[in-house]
Amino acid sequence: MLLVPCPNCGPRNASDLRHVGESTARPDPSTASPEEWRTYLYLRDNVADWNVETWYCTRGCRKYFKLERNTATNEFRNPPLPGTKVGGKA
C-alpha cells in the first residue's frame, strides 16, 4: 500500500487518489509549434529517480496538488503538511 501525503487531507491510500502524471510546463498556445504540443502531450522523461508529479484527491478534498516522489522507491520528499499552503502558511 502506498500512502500519499495529501496537503489537505493528510496521508491517504493511493487508491483514494488519481496519479495524473509527471508535471511539465505547458507551452504558450499562441506561439507553440505542433512539435512543441506533441512533446508536451505525449513525451515524458520516465526517470527512475526523483520526479515532480501531479496527483488528484478523488475521495477527500477533490483538489490537484504536486508532490516530489522517487519513482524507484516510492518515497516522497518534502511532503506538505496537512492544512498548510505553499510557503508554509495556513
MODELLER restraints for C-alpha pairs under 7 A, 6 or more apart:
rsr = mdl.restraints
at = mdl.atoms
rsr.add(forms.Gaussian(group=physical.xy_distance, feature=features.Distance(at['CA:1:A'], at['CA:13:A']), mean=6.80, stdev=0.5))
rsr.add(forms.Gaussian(group=physical.xy_distance, feature=features.Distance(at['CA:2:A'], at['CA:13:A']), mean=5.94, stdev=0.5))
rsr.add(forms.Gaussian(group=physical.xy_distance, feature=features.Distance(at['CA:2:A'], at['CA:14:A']), mean=5.46, stdev=0.5))
rsr.add(forms.Gaussian(group=physical.xy_distance, feature=features.Distance(at['CA:3:A'], at['CA:11:A']), mean=5.70, stdev=0.5))
rsr.add(forms.Gaussian(group=physical.xy_distance, feature=features.Distance(at['CA:3:A'], at['CA:12:A']), mean=5.30, stdev=0.5))
rsr.add(forms.Gaussian(group=physical.xy_distance, feature=features.Distance(at['CA:3:A'], at['CA:13:A']), mean=4.76, stdev=0.5))
rsr.add(forms.Gaussian(group=physical.xy_distance, feature=features.Distance(at['CA:3:A'], at['CA:14:A']), mean=5.88, stdev=0.5))
rsr.add(forms.Gaussian(group=physical.xy_distance, feature=features.Distance(at['CA:4:A'], at['CA:11:A']), mean=5.34, stdev=0.5))
rsr.add(forms.Gaussian(group=physical.xy_distance, feature=features.Distance(at['CA:4:A'], at['CA:12:A']), mean=5.24, stdev=0.5))
rsr.add(forms.Gaussian(group=physical.xy_distance, feature=features.Distance(at['CA:4:A'], at['CA:13:A']), mean=6.19, stdev=0.5))
rsr.add(forms.Gaussian(group=physical.xy_distance, feature=features.Distance(at['CA:4:A'], at['CA:14:A']), mean=5.88, stdev=0.5))
rsr.add(forms.Gaussian(group=physical.xy_distance, feature=features.Distance(at['CA:5:A'], at['CA:11:A']), mean=4.18, stdev=0.5))
rsr.add(forms.Gaussian(group=physical.xy_distance, feature=features.Distance(at['CA:5:A'], at['CA:12:A']), mean=6.30, stdev=0.5))
rsr.add(forms.Gaussian(group=physical.xy_distance, feature=features.Distance(at['CA:5:A'], at['CA:79:A']), mean=6.21, stdev=0.5))
rsr.add(forms.Gaussian(group=physical.xy_distance, feature=features.Distance(at['CA:6:A'], at['CA:12:A']), mean=6.59, stdev=0.5))
rsr.add(forms.Gaussian(group=physical.xy_distance, feature=features.Distance(at['CA:6:A'], at['CA:82:A']), mean=6.88, stdev=0.5))
rsr.add(forms.Gaussian(group=physical.xy_distance, feature=features.Distance(at['CA:7:A'], at['CA:80:A']), mean=5.17, stdev=0.5))
rsr.add(forms.Gaussian(group=physical.xy_distance, feature=features.Distance(at['CA:7:A'], at['CA:81:A']), mean=5.54, stdev=0.5))
rsr.add(forms.Gaussian(group=physical.xy_distance, feature=features.Distance(at['CA:7:A'], at['CA:82:A']), mean=4.45, stdev=0.5))
rsr.add(forms.Gaussian(group=physical.xy_distance, feature=features.Distance(at['CA:7:A'], at['CA:83:A']), mean=6.45, stdev=0.5))
rsr.add(forms.Gaussian(group=physical.xy_distance, feature=features.Distance(at['CA:7:A'], at['CA:84:A']), mean=6.83, stdev=0.5))
rsr.add(forms.Gaussian(group=physical.xy_distance, feature=features.Distance(at['CA:8:A'], at['CA:61:A']), mean=6.53, stdev=0.5))
rsr.add(forms.Gaussian(group=physical.xy_distance, feature=features.Distance(at['CA:8:A'], at['CA:82:A']), mean=4.83, stdev=0.5))
rsr.add(forms.Gaussian(group=physical.xy_distance, feature=features.Distance(at['CA:8:A'], at['CA:83:A']), mean=5.48, stdev=0.5))
rsr.add(forms.Gaussian(group=physical.xy_distance, feature=features.Distance(at['CA:9:A'], at['CA:60:A']), mean=6.46, stdev=0.5))
rsr.add(forms.Gaussian(group=physical.xy_distance, feature=features.Distance(at['CA:9:A'], at['CA:61:A']), mean=6.56, stdev=0.5))
rsr.add(forms.Gaussian(group=physical.xy_distance, feature=features.Distance(at['CA:9:A'], at['CA:82:A']), mean=6.02, stdev=0.5))
rsr.add(forms.Gaussian(group=physical.xy_distance, feature=features.Distance(at['CA:10:A'], at['CA:82:A']), mean=5.07, stdev=0.5))
rsr.add(forms.Gaussian(group=physical.xy_distance, feature=features.Distance(at['CA:16:A'], at['CA:57:A']), mean=6.43, stdev=0.5))
rsr.add(forms.Gaussian(group=physical.xy_distance, feature=features.Distance(at['CA:16:A'], at['CA:58:A']), mean=5.78, stdev=0.5))
rsr.add(forms.Gaussian(group=physical.xy_distance, feature=features.Distance(at['CA:16:A'], at['CA:59:A']), mean=5.40, stdev=0.5))
rsr.add(forms.Gaussian(group=physical.xy_distance, feature=features.Distance(at['CA:17:A'], at['CA:55:A']), mean=6.76, stdev=0.5))
rsr.add(forms.Gaussian(group=physical.xy_distance, feature=features.Distance(at['CA:17:A'], at['CA:56:A']), mean=5.49, stdev=0.5))
rsr.add(forms.Gaussian(group=physical.xy_distance, feature=features.Distance(at['CA:17:A'], at['CA:57:A']), mean=4.42, stdev=0.5))
rsr.add(forms.Gaussian(group=physical.xy_distance, feature=features.Distance(at['CA:17:A'], at['CA:58:A']), mean=5.07, stdev=0.5))
rsr.add(forms.Gaussian(group=physical.xy_distance, feature=features.Distance(at['CA:17:A'], at['CA:59:A']), mean=6.95, stdev=0.5))
rsr.add(forms.Gaussian(group=physical.xy_distance, feature=features.Distance(at['CA:18:A'], at['CA:55:A']), mean=5.71, stdev=0.5))
rsr.add(forms.Gaussian(group=physical.xy_distance, feature=features.Distance(at['CA:18:A'], at['CA:56:A']), mean=5.01, stdev=0.5))
rsr.add(forms.Gaussian(group=physical.xy_distance, feature=features.Distance(at['CA:18:A'], at['CA:57:A']), mean=6.43, stdev=0.5))
rsr.add(forms.Gaussian(group=physical.xy_distance, feature=features.Distance(at['CA:18:A'], at['CA:58:A']), mean=6.59, stdev=0.5))
rsr.add(forms.Gaussian(group=physical.xy_distance, feature=features.Distance(at['CA:19:A'], at['CA:54:A']), mean=6.55, stdev=0.5))
rsr.add(forms.Gaussian(group=physical.xy_distance, feature=features.Distance(at['CA:19:A'], at['CA:55:A']), mean=4.73, stdev=0.5))
rsr.add(forms.Gaussian(group=physical.xy_distance, feature=features.Distance(at['CA:19:A'], at['CA:56:A']), mean=6.52, stdev=0.5))
rsr.add(forms.Gaussian(group=physical.xy_distance, feature=features.Distance(at['CA:20:A'], at['CA:54:A']), mean=5.29, stdev=0.5))
rsr.add(forms.Gaussian(group=physical.xy_distance, feature=features.Distance(at['CA:20:A'], at['CA:55:A']), mean=5.26, stdev=0.5))
rsr.add(forms.Gaussian(group=physical.xy_distance, feature=features.Distance(at['CA:20:A'], at['CA:56:A']), mean=6.82, stdev=0.5))
rsr.add(forms.Gaussian(group=physical.xy_distance, feature=features.Distance(at['CA:21:A'], at['CA:53:A']), mean=5.40, stdev=0.5))
rsr.add(forms.Gaussian(group=physical.xy_distance, feature=features.Distance(at['CA:21:A'], at['CA:54:A']), mean=5.55, stdev=0.5))
rsr.add(forms.Gaussian(group=physical.xy_distance, feature=features.Distance(at['CA:22:A'], at['CA:52:A']), mean=6.02, stdev=0.5))
rsr.add(forms.Gaussian(group=physical.xy_distance, feature=features.Distance(at['CA:22:A'], at['CA:53:A']), mean=4.36, stdev=0.5))
rsr.add(forms.Gaussian(group=physical.xy_distance, feature=features.Distance(at['CA:22:A'], at['CA:54:A']), mean=6.27, stdev=0.5))
rsr.add(forms.Gaussian(group=physical.xy_distance, feature=features.Distance(at['CA:23:A'], at['CA:52:A']), mean=5.76, stdev=0.5))
rsr.add(forms.Gaussian(group=physical.xy_distance, feature=features.Distance(at['CA:23:A'], at['CA:53:A']), mean=5.01, stdev=0.5))
rsr.add(forms.Gaussian(group=physical.xy_distance, feature=features.Distance(at['CA:23:A'], at['CA:54:A']), mean=5.81, stdev=0.5))
rsr.add(forms.Gaussian(group=physical.xy_distance, feature=features.Distance(at['CA:26:A'], at['CA:40:A']), mean=6.76, stdev=0.5))
rsr.add(forms.Gaussian(group=physical.xy_distance, feature=features.Distance(at['CA:48:A'], at['CA:71:A']), mean=5.30, stdev=0.5))
rsr.add(forms.Gaussian(group=physical.xy_distance, feature=features.Distance(at['CA:48:A'], at['CA:72:A']), mean=5.07, stdev=0.5))
rsr.add(forms.Gaussian(group=physical.xy_distance, feature=features.Distance(at['CA:49:A'], at['CA:70:A']), mean=5.01, stdev=0.5))
rsr.add(forms.Gaussian(group=physical.xy_distance, feature=features.Distance(at['CA:49:A'], at['CA:71:A']), mean=5.53, stdev=0.5))
rsr.add(forms.Gaussian(group=physical.xy_distance, feature=features.Distance(at['CA:49:A'], at['CA:72:A']), mean=5.97, stdev=0.5))
rsr.add(forms.Gaussian(group=physical.xy_distance, feature=features.Distance(at['CA:50:A'], at['CA:68:A']), mean=6.46, stdev=0.5))
rsr.add(forms.Gaussian(group=physical.xy_distance, feature=features.Distance(at['CA:50:A'], at['CA:69:A']), mean=5.46, stdev=0.5))
rsr.add(forms.Gaussian(group=physical.xy_distance, feature=features.Distance(at['CA:50:A'], at['CA:70:A']), mean=4.15, stdev=0.5))
rsr.add(forms.Gaussian(group=physical.xy_distance, feature=features.Distance(at['CA:50:A'], at['CA:71:A']), mean=6.37, stdev=0.5))
rsr.add(forms.Gaussian(group=physical.xy_distance, feature=features.Distance(at['CA:51:A'], at['CA:68:A']), mean=5.49, stdev=0.5))
rsr.add(forms.Gaussian(group=physical.xy_distance, feature=features.Distance(at['CA:51:A'], at['CA:69:A']), mean=5.48, stdev=0.5))
rsr.add(forms.Gaussian(group=physical.xy_distance, feature=features.Distance(at['CA:51:A'], at['CA:70:A']), mean=6.15, stdev=0.5))
rsr.add(forms.Gaussian(group=physical.xy_distance, feature=features.Distance(at['CA:51:A'], at['CA:71:A']), mean=6.94, stdev=0.5))
rsr.add(forms.Gaussian(group=physical.xy_distance, feature=features.Distance(at['CA:52:A'], at['CA:66:A']), mean=6.65, stdev=0.5))
rsr.add(forms.Gaussian(group=physical.xy_distance, feature=features.Distance(at['CA:52:A'], at['CA:67:A']), mean=5.65, stdev=0.5))
rsr.add(forms.Gaussian(group=physical.xy_distance, feature=features.Distance(at['CA:52:A'], at['CA:68:A']), mean=4.36, stdev=0.5))
rsr.add(forms.Gaussian(group=physical.xy_distance, feature=features.Distance(at['CA:52:A'], at['CA:69:A']), mean=6.42, stdev=0.5))
rsr.add(forms.Gaussian(group=physical.xy_distance, feature=features.Distance(at['CA:53:A'], at['CA:66:A']), mean=5.48, stdev=0.5))
rsr.add(forms.Gaussian(group=physical.xy_distance, feature=features.Distance(at['CA:53:A'], at['CA:67:A']), mean=5.42, stdev=0.5))
rsr.add(forms.Gaussian(group=physical.xy_distance, feature=features.Distance(at['CA:53:A'], at['CA:68:A']), mean=6.16, stdev=0.5))
rsr.add(forms.Gaussian(group=physical.xy_distance, feature=features.Distance(at['CA:54:A'], at['CA:64:A']), mean=6.81, stdev=0.5))
rsr.add(forms.Gaussian(group=physical.xy_distance, feature=features.Distance(at['CA:54:A'], at['CA:65:A']), mean=5.68, stdev=0.5))
rsr.add(forms.Gaussian(group=physical.xy_distance, feature=features.Distance(at['CA:54:A'], at['CA:66:A']), mean=4.45, stdev=0.5))
rsr.add(forms.Gaussian(group=physical.xy_distance, feature=features.Distance(at['CA:54:A'], at['CA:67:A']), mean=6.47, stdev=0.5))
rsr.add(forms.Gaussian(group=physical.xy_distance, feature=features.Distance(at['CA:55:A'], at['CA:64:A']), mean=5.67, stdev=0.5))
rsr.add(forms.Gaussian(group=physical.xy_distance, feature=features.Distance(at['CA:55:A'], at['CA:65:A']), mean=5.49, stdev=0.5))
rsr.add(forms.Gaussian(group=physical.xy_distance, feature=features.Distance(at['CA:55:A'], at['CA:66:A']), mean=6.14, stdev=0.5))
rsr.add(forms.Gaussian(group=physical.xy_distance, feature=features.Distance(at['CA:56:A'], at['CA:62:A']), mean=6.52, stdev=0.5))
rsr.add(forms.Gaussian(group=physical.xy_distance, feature=features.Distance(at['CA:56:A'], at['CA:63:A']), mean=5.67, stdev=0.5))
rsr.add(forms.Gaussian(group=physical.xy_distance, feature=features.Distance(at['CA:56:A'], at['CA:64:A']), mean=4.42, stdev=0.5))
rsr.add(forms.Gaussian(group=physical.xy_distance, feature=features.Distance(at['CA:56:A'], at['CA:65:A']), mean=6.47, stdev=0.5))
rsr.add(forms.Gaussian(group=physical.xy_distance, feature=features.Distance(at['CA:57:A'], at['CA:63:A']), mean=5.62, stdev=0.5))
rsr.add(forms.Gaussian(group=physical.xy_distance, feature=features.Distance(at['CA:57:A'], at['CA:64:A']), mean=6.63, stdev=0.5))
rsr.add(forms.Gaussian(group=physical.xy_distance, feature=features.Distance(at['CA:67:A'], at['CA:79:A']), mean=6.66, stdev=0.5))
rsr.add(forms.Gaussian(group=physical.xy_distance, feature=features.Distance(at['CA:68:A'], at['CA:76:A']), mean=5.80, stdev=0.5))
rsr.add(forms.Gaussian(group=physical.xy_distance, feature=features.Distance(at['CA:68:A'], at['CA:77:A']), mean=5.58, stdev=0.5))
rsr.add(forms.Gaussian(group=physical.xy_distance, feature=features.Distance(at['CA:69:A'], at['CA:75:A']), mean=5.62, stdev=0.5))
rsr.add(forms.Gaussian(group=physical.xy_distance, feature=features.Distance(at['CA:69:A'], at['CA:76:A']), mean=4.48, stdev=0.5))
rsr.add(forms.Gaussian(group=physical.xy_distance, feature=features.Distance(at['CA:69:A'], at['CA:77:A']), mean=6.19, stdev=0.5))
rsr.add(forms.Gaussian(group=physical.xy_distance, feature=features.Distance(at['CA:70:A'], at['CA:76:A']), mean=6.45, stdev=0.5))
rsr.add(forms.Gaussian(group=physical.xy_distance, feature=features.Distance(at['CA:83:A'], at['CA:90:A']), mean=5.98, stdev=0.5))
rsr.add(forms.Gaussian(group=physical.xy_distance, feature=features.Distance(at['CA:84:A'], at['CA:90:A']), mean=4.53, stdev=0.5))
